Amino acid sequence: NAGVTQTPKFQVLKTGQSMTLQCAQDMNHEYMSWYRQDPGMGLRLIHYSVGAGITDQGEVPNGYNVSRSTTEDFPLRLLSAAPSQTSVYFCASRKREVYEQYFGPGTRLTVT
Amino acid sequence: DAKTTQPPSMDCAEGRAANLPCNHSTISGNEYVYWYRQIHSQGPQYIIHGLKNNETNEMASLIITEDRKSSTLILPHATLRDTAVYYCIVRVVAGNTPLVFGKGTRLSVIA
């Protein structure tokens, strides 16, 4: 199993640009989520999904959209990038009934 | 969900046991204690979880007090690679609610 994969690993955007961060898992996990981690800070939940077609907001959803059309994929869209969105983004997945959660390697995003 | 309290930082000598405490005095009967760690720049990694009995796996041991109001994660022989932020999280056994991470304990293993 590849586990949780994220692309790209690094990205630089200009303010106002949009982009999609990709996340995929091959463990047939129902539950997927996106976190961001600012330098020296803890993880903050952006959006999560409990299954295909179902998404919900976390602590810091503004400026981000998600969709879950398949079990495997959970892309995160930045609508209009702002410098405040400079962060490391982690995707995670788990089976619904346990909290053993698997994280991807992260995407390091810089918005100038 | 029950709130957890962890010391912000700890040091441990290489080769010695690292004992990381967590207080969760408002834990309820159906809530598990989960431990994760995050090594610099990497995604968090699941370590272990337990309900009321002590648990051990290849990475660590989890000791939960009889009243379940606190727990200790034990890394029996800490190495430099165990330097990380360790998170203690309390959650019900199953559900759709997401994992929320607090500030954790920054463990520094010193040679």
Interface residues (C-beta under 8 A of the other chain):
Chain A: V4 Y31 S33 Y35 G42 L43 L45 Y48 V50 G58 E59 V88 F90 A92 R96 E97 V98 Y99 E100 Q101 Y102 F103 G104 P105 G106
Chain B: Y32 Y34 Y36 Q38 S41 Q42 G43 P44 Q45 Y46 H49 I89 R91 V93 A94 G95 N96 P98 L99 V100 F101 G102 K103 G104
